[in-house]
Amino acid sequence: MTCMNHKHILQIKNLSVTFTQYEQGLRKTDLRVIRNLNVSVGEGELVAVVGSSGSGKSLLAHAILGILPQNCDAEGNIWFQEELLSPERIKELRGKKIVLVPQSVNYLDPLEKVGKQVRKEQNEKSLRRKQEELFDFYKLPQKTADLYPFELSGGMARRVLLTTAMMESPRLIIADEPTPGLHLEAAKKAMSHFREFADKGNGVLLITHDIELALEVADRIAVFYAGTTVEEAPVADFQSVDTLRHPYTKALWRALPQHGFHPFPGNQPYAKDMPNGCPFGPRCPQLTSECEGNIQEQTIRFGRVRCIHAK
């Protein structure tokens, strides 16, 4: 899946992530939780990856950053600014040119004051000024710098994580569910900051279950289902169900409150119990025997989709 008329900052092709597990003590099994995933972010773009819990969205962030658990292997290719990345190169870029706004506030060191963590223990006057400006932007009292993480509310801790990411001069921000715990105004402000960052020619990969918030700021939406991208579409296509391509994307659209809040029957399959062919097949009203084969990506109306029935 490619972005239109942009140089790529991030490009991921055929990413698969597999966990090695041991059942009943000795029997080794491999559990593939992400399969043949493709997504890209161009200069000046904010691309949102949306999907329900358990679809593999956070693992995508960890795979890009090279911070997967030890019992986890990643295959596929990741390019950053047209450079094919090795594990060593990812380590060099992590926290500098590629930064993470993590989902969990546990990323904060409980034993160190917030200000030191935001500045990475540096004390230059210019860094202090930048920290103060960012605290103002996120409505954090300046005294927050002298607090420990346990003294912060959940919303304050999330804003501190946002501040930490913005202290760097990155080219790519990966924001993994950055808004839970924030009230709506603060969440929208965080989204506007990501949008401004992208508009300066950088890239943002926003990983979220909040499709409504994503639609307000994103250029493109990549829809995750059961460990893979089933559709990637310009945000304008979400104005009508008729311009969307995949049955799951259409079901997400109909489930939004402004479109009637129609729930869709069934559940996303667990990685251990994946059906043959299309992972959405068992829930899909268009299911045919051909859906149980290998479903290739195809380009339809400037979007990409994995569905043999898409038009």
C-alpha positions, 0 to 999 in steps of 0.5 A, spaced: 500 500 500 503 506 497 501 513 499 500 518 493 505 523 491 509 523 497 516 521 498 516 515 503 518 516 510 516 509 512 514 503 508 513 497 511 512 491 506 509 483 508 511 484 515 509 478 519 510 477 527 510 470 530 510 468 537 514 462 540 510 459 545 510 452 549 504 448 551 504 443 556 511 445 558 514 442 552 510 442 546 513 448 541 508 452 537 508 458 533 503 463 533 503 468 527 499 474 530 501 479 524 501 476 517 503 480 510 502 487 513 503 493 508 503 500 510 506 506 509 507 514 511 509 519 506 512 526 508 507 531 510 502 525 512 498 522 518 496 515 517 491 512 522 491 505 523 484 503 526 482 496 528 479 493 535 483 490 540 487 484 539 488 486 532 495 487 532 496 494 532 501 495 538 505 490 536 506 493 529 509 499 533 513 495 537 516 491 530 518 498 527 522 500 533 525 493 534 522 492 541 518 486 540 519 481 546 524 475 546 520 470 544 517 474 538 520 474 531 519 479 525 519 478 518 518 483 512 522 489 510 521 496 513 524 502 510 525 509 513 527 515 508 528 510 503 533 506 507 532 499 508 533 498 516 537 493 519 536 491 527 542 495 528 540 501 524 533 501 528 536 501 534 540 508 532 534 511 530 529 509 536 528 515 540 531 520 535 529 520 528 523 515 530 519 516 537 514 513 540 508 515 544 506 509 548 500 506 550 502 505 557 504 510 562 508 505 565 514 507 560 515 513 565 521 511 570 517 511 577 524 513 581 525 519 577 522 526 577 518 528 570 522 534 568 529 530 568 525 524 564 522 529 559 529 532 558 533 526 558 537 528 564 540 534 560 539 541 563 541 546 558 537 552 558 534 551 551 531 544 553 528 547 559 525 553 555 522 547 550 520 543 556 516 549 559 513 551 552 510 544 551 508 544 558 504 550 557 501 547 550 499 541 554 496 545 560 501 542 565 503 546 571 510 548 571 511 545 577 509 538 574 517 538 572 518 537 580 513 531 581 514 523 580 510 519 576 506 517 581 504 524 583 500 525 576 493 523 574 492 518 568 491 524 564 497 528 566 502 522 565 499 521 558 501 529 556 508 528 559 509 522 554 506 527 549 511 532 551 517 527 551 516 525 544 515 532 542 522 534 545 526 531 540 526 533 533 524 526 530 522 525 522 516 520 524 512 519 530 509 513 532 503 514 537 500 508 540 493 509 543 495 516 545 489 519 547 485 514 553 485 518 559 485 524 556 478 528 556 476 530 549 479 537 549 486 535 551 485 529 546 483 533 540 489 538 542 494 532 542 491 530 535 492 537 532 499 537 535 500 531 531 497 534 525 501 540 525 508 536 526 506 532 519 504 538 516 511 541 517 513 535 512 514 529 517 510 523 518 505 520 523 503 513 524 497 514 529 495 507 532 488 507 535 481 504 536 478 511 536 476 511 528 472 518 529 478 522 532 482 519 527 477 521 521 478 528 524 486 529 523 488 523 518 490 523 511 489 516 510 486 510 514 489 503 514 484 498 517 486 492 521 483 486 522 486 480 525 493 481 524 493 484 517 491 491 513 484 489 510 483 496 507 487 502 506 483 508 504 483 516 503 480 519 509 475 522 504 472 515 502 469 515 509 464 520 508 460 515 505 459 507 506 459 506 498 466 509 497 469 504 502 471 497 499 472 492 504 466 489 508 469 490 515 470 497 513 463 498 511 461 494 518 466 499 522 462 505 518 455 503 520 457 502 527 459 509 528 454 513 532 452 518 527 451 512 522 446 509 526 450 505 531 449 498 528 453 493 531 456 487 527 455 480 529 461 475 531 468 476 533 475 477 531 478 470 530 484 469 535 490 468 532 490 460 533 483 459 530 484 463 523 480 461 518 483 459 511 483 465 506 480 472 508 480 472 516 473 476 516 470 470 512 466 467 517 462 474 519 462 476 512 455 476 508 459 476 501 463 469 503 464 464 497 468 458 496 473 463 493 474 467 499 478 461 502 484 461 498 489 466 498 487 473 498 491 478 494 491 486 495 488 490 489 488 497 488 481 500 487 479 507 486 486 510 489 485 505 495 488 498 497 484 492 499 484 485 500 477 482 498 475 479 491 468 482 491 471 489 492 468 494 487 
